[in-house]
Amino acid sequence: MSTIKSSNEHLTINADGSSKDIKFQANGVQKASISSAGLFTSTTIDATVLTGNLPAISGASLTALNASNLGSGTVPTARLGSGTANSSVHLRGDGTWAAAGGGKLLQVVSMHTDSSTGSSVSDWHATNVTLAITPSATSSKILVSFNGQVYVQNTSGDGGIALKIQQAISGGATTSPDELMTRDAANYTGYYTSEANGQFVHRMPLSGLVSPNTTSAITYTVYFIPYNVNGSGINSLNGRSTLTLMEIDGS
């Protein structure tokens, strides 16, 4: 075995000349080198040499690292992508922690009633089909869905009924959004019959997507208006009506 050593002084190995590297070989095969810039390169680094108290080593120049060789530990979320990771975001394909985005269903409330409401007066009448919801964000949209039994009774000619769903924001305005009415301009757009001398009953859906722009409680109530009838309304003859409200993420 040949040994190069210095007992009393520093051992200096010099590759004289510009851009000359110091190379280490075993059996004629290069195993490591130190470049003229001071970069140490080795074909193999024994993990046992890293167990001592070594100073911090920069990995800026490390290449061809295989992630499958990570045997333990957890990669910090900040190294996976930009932004802040938490339970309400996911890592997007562009390397950013972000919320899932619009379209997510946030909450659902629903009610039903068998209580009937009727009138022959040509005006808007409130029913017992009413329900409240409190949006979690001003950007949320509310999908309002009604399905109920309506009836028309007439004895002398044609008759009909129209429906709307009124939106009342707590501490704010009460409106009748266009999305939530069969048609405001005519009293028979929900159901119409030209037959006289009868009572006509059927189920009728009405739904719409609205943007109330509030985080206050909102109450939705179904209204009806008769047209040329002796009687009309909802839930006659053992009928039942339901109202469902769904908050949808609008971000």
C-alpha positions as CSV (number, residue, x, y, z in Angstrom):
1,M,0.0,0.0,0.0
2,S,1.3,3.4,-0.9
3,T,0.6,6.3,1.4
4,I,0.9,10.0,0.9
5,K,1.0,11.9,4.2
6,S,2.4,14.9,5.9
7,S,3.1,14.7,9.7
8,N,4.1,18.2,10.5
9,E,2.6,20.4,7.8
10,H,-0.5,20.7,5.6
11,L,-0.5,18.3,2.7
12,T,-0.7,20.2,-0.6
13,I,-1.8,18.5,-3.8
14,N,-1.5,20.9,-6.6
15,A,-2.7,20.6,-10.2
16,D,-0.6,23.4,-11.7
17,G,-2.1,25.3,-14.5
18,S,-5.3,27.0,-15.5
19,S,-8.5,24.9,-15.3
20,K,-6.7,21.8,-14.1
21,D,-8.5,19.3,-11.9
22,I,-7.2,17.0,-9.2
23,K,-8.4,13.5,-10.0
24,F,-8.5,10.4,-7.8
25,Q,-8.3,7.0,-9.4
26,A,-8.5,3.4,-8.2
27,N,-7.1,0.7,-10.5
28,G,-7.0,3.2,-13.3
29,V,-10.6,4.2,-13.0
30,Q,-11.5,7.7,-11.8
31,K,-13.6,7.7,-8.6
32,A,-13.5,11.4,-7.6
33,S,-12.2,14.7,-8.6
34,I,-11.8,18.3,-7.3
35,S,-12.3,20.9,-10.0
36,S,-10.2,24.0,-10.3
37,A,-13.3,25.9,-9.0
38,G,-13.3,23.7,-5.8
39,L,-16.2,21.4,-6.8
40,F,-15.8,17.9,-5.4
41,T,-17.4,15.1,-7.5
42,S,-17.6,11.5,-6.5
43,T,-19.2,8.4,-8.1
44,T,-20.2,7.1,-4.7
45,I,-20.6,8.7,-1.2
46,D,-20.8,6.3,1.6
47,A,-23.6,7.3,4.0
48,T,-21.5,6.3,7.0
49,V,-19.2,9.3,6.4
50,L,-22.2,11.6,6.8
51,T,-23.0,10.5,10.3
52,G,-20.4,12.8,11.9
53,N,-20.8,16.4,12.8
54,L,-20.3,17.9,9.4
55,P,-20.9,21.5,8.4
56,A,-23.8,22.3,6.2
57,I,-23.3,21.2,2.6
58,S,-25.0,23.1,-0.2
59,G,-26.9,20.9,-2.6
60,A,-27.2,23.6,-5.3
61,S,-25.0,21.6,-7.7
62,L,-26.4,18.2,-7.0
63,T,-28.0,16.6,-10.1
64,A,-29.8,13.4,-11.2
65,L,-31.3,12.9,-7.7
66,N,-33.8,10.0,-7.6
67,A,-36.9,10.8,-5.4
68,S,-37.6,7.1,-5.0
69,N,-34.5,6.9,-2.8
70,L,-36.2,9.0,-0.1
71,G,-36.6,6.5,2.6
72,S,-38.0,8.6,5.4
73,G,-39.0,12.1,6.5
74,T,-41.6,14.4,4.9
75,V,-41.0,17.0,2.2
76,P,-42.1,20.4,3.5
77,T,-45.2,21.7,1.7
78,A,-43.4,24.9,0.9
79,R,-41.0,22.9,-1.3
80,L,-43.8,21.4,-3.2
81,G,-45.4,24.6,-4.5
82,S,-45.9,28.3,-4.0
83,G,-48.6,29.7,-1.7
84,T,-49.7,28.3,1.7
85,A,-50.9,24.7,2.1
86,N,-53.8,24.0,4.3
87,S,-56.9,21.7,4.5
88,S,-58.9,23.9,2.0
89,V,-56.5,24.0,-0.9
90,H,-54.8,21.5,-3.2
91,L,-51.6,21.5,-5.3
92,R,-52.4,22.5,-8.8
93,G,-50.5,21.4,-11.9
94,D,-48.7,24.7,-12.1
95,G,-47.1,24.1,-8.7
96,T,-49.4,26.5,-6.8
97,W,-51.4,25.8,-3.6
98,A,-54.9,27.0,-4.4
99,A,-58.6,26.5,-3.6
100,A,-60.5,24.1,-5.8
101,G,-62.4,26.9,-7.5
102,G,-66.0,27.6,-8.4
103,G,-68.7,25.0,-8.7
104,K,-68.2,23.2,-5.4
105,L,-71.4,22.5,-3.4
106,L,-71.0,24.2,0.0
107,Q,-74.4,23.4,1.7
108,V,-77.9,22.1,1.1
109,V,-81.1,22.8,3.0
110,S,-84.6,21.5,2.1
111,M,-88.1,21.6,3.4
112,H,-91.6,20.2,2.4
113,T,-95.1,21.0,3.4
114,D,-98.6,19.6,2.9
115,S,-100.3,22.8,3.9
116,S,-102.5,24.2,1.2
117,T,-102.9,27.9,0.2
118,G,-105.6,29.1,-2.2
119,S,-107.3,32.2,-3.6
120,S,-109.3,33.4,-6.6
121,V,-108.1,37.0,-6.3
122,S,-105.8,38.1,-9.1
123,D,-102.8,39.2,-6.9
124,W,-99.6,37.6,-5.6
125,H,-100.2,35.4,-2.6
126,A,-97.5,34.0,-0.3
127,T,-97.6,30.2,0.4
128,N,-96.2,28.2,3.3
129,V,-93.4,27.0,1.1
130,T,-90.6,29.1,2.6
131,L,-87.0,28.4,3.6
132,A,-83.9,30.3,4.7
133,I,-80.2,29.9,3.9
134,T,-77.1,31.9,5.0
135,P,-74.3,31.9,2.4
136,S,-70.7,31.5,3.5
137,A,-69.4,34.1,1.0
138,T,-70.6,37.0,-1.1
139,S,-69.4,35.3,-4.2
140,S,-71.6,32.2,-3.6
141,K,-74.6,31.4,-5.9
142,I,-77.8,29.9,-4.7
143,L,-79.6,27.2,-6.7
144,V,-83.3,27.4,-5.8
145,S,-85.5,24.5,-6.7
146,F,-89.3,24.1,-6.1
147,N,-91.4,21.1,-6.9
148,G,-95.0,21.2,-5.9
149,Q,-98.7,20.6,-6.6
150,V,-100.7,23.4,-8.1
151,Y,-104.4,23.5,-8.9
152,V,-106.8,25.6,-10.9
153,Q,-110.6,25.5,-10.5
154,N,-112.8,27.3,-13.0
155,T,-116.5,27.1,-13.9
156,S,-117.1,29.6,-16.7
157,G,-114.1,29.7,-19.0
158,D,-110.3,29.3,-19.3
159,G,-108.1,29.8,-16.2
160,G,-104.5,29.7,-15.1
161,I,-101.9,30.3,-12.4
162,A,-98.4,31.8,-12.3
163,L,-95.6,31.2,-9.8
164,K,-92.6,33.1,-8.5
165,I,-90.1,32.7,-5.7
166,Q,-89.3,35.8,-3.7
167,Q,-85.9,36.5,-2.3
168,A,-85.8,38.4,1.0
169,I,-82.3,39.3,2.4
170,S,-82.1,39.9,6.1
171,G,-81.6,43.7,6.7
172,G,-81.8,44.3,2.9
173,A,-84.0,44.2,-0.1
174,T,-86.9,41.9,-1.0
175,T,-86.9,41.0,-4.7
176,S,-88.4,38.7,-7.2
177,P,-85.5,37.6,-9.4
178,D,-86.3,36.8,-13.1
179,E,-84.7,33.4,-12.7
180,L,-87.3,32.5,-10.1
181,M,-90.6,33.1,-11.8
182,T,-92.6,31.5,-14.5
183,R,-93.2,34.9,-16.1
184,D,-94.3,38.1,-14.3
185,A,-96.2,39.6,-17.2
186,A,-98.9,36.9,-17.4
187,N,-101.0,35.3,-14.8
188,Y,-101.3,31.9,-16.4
189,T,-97.7,31.1,-17.3
190,G,-97.3,28.4,-14.7
191,Y,-100.4,26.4,-15.7
192,Y,-103.2,27.2,-18.1
193,T,-106.4,25.4,-19.2
194,S,-109.1,26.4,-21.7
195,E,-111.5,23.9,-20.3
196,A,-114.3,25.1,-18.1
197,N,-116.2,23.4,-15.2
198,G,-113.4,21.5,-13.6
199,Q,-110.6,21.3,-11.1
200,F,-107.2,20.7,-12.6
201,V,-104.2,19.6,-10.5
202,H,-100.6,18.8,-11.6
203,R,-97.1,19.0,-10.3
204,M,-95.0,21.9,-11.4
205,P,-91.2,22.5,-11.0
206,L,-89.5,25.9,-10.8
207,S,-85.8,26.5,-10.3
208,G,-83.2,29.1,-10.9
209,L,-79.6,30.1,-10.1
210,V,-79.2,33.5,-8.4
211,S,-76.3,35.6,-7.1
212,P,-77.5,37.4,-3.9
213,N,-74.1,38.9,-3.1
214,T,-74.5,38.6,0.7
215,T,-73.5,36.6,3.7
216,S,-76.8,37.6,5.5
217,A,-79.6,35.1,5.9
218,I,-81.9,34.9,2.8
219,T,-85.5,33.7,2.9
220,Y,-87.0,32.2,-0.2
221,T,-90.9,32.0,-0.4
222,V,-93.1,30.7,-3.1
223,Y,-95.9,33.0,-4.4
224,F,-98.8,32.3,-6.8
225,I,-101.2,34.6,-8.7
226,P,-104.5,33.3,-10.2
227,Y,-106.0,34.1,-13.6
228,N,-109.7,34.1,-14.2
229,V,-110.5,31.3,-11.7
230,N,-112.9,30.4,-9.0
231,G,-110.0,29.0,-7.0
232,S,-106.3,28.2,-7.4
233,G,-103.2,27.6,-5.3
234,I,-100.9,24.8,-4.1
235,N,-101.3,21.5,-2.3
236,S,-105.0,20.9,-2.9
237,L,-106.3,17.3,-2.8
238,N,-103.5,16.0,-0.5
239,G,-100.7,17.6,-2.4
240,R,-97.2,18.2,-1.2
241,S,-94.6,20.8,-2.1
242,T,-90.8,20.9,-1.6
243,L,-88.2,23.7,-1.7
244,T,-84.5,23.0,-1.8
245,L,-81.7,25.6,-1.6
246,M,-78.1,24.8,-2.5
247,E,-75.1,27.1,-2.0
248,I,-72.5,26.8,-4.8
249,D,-69.0,28.2,-4.6
250,G,-68.9,31.1,-7.1
251,S,-65.2,31.9,-6.7
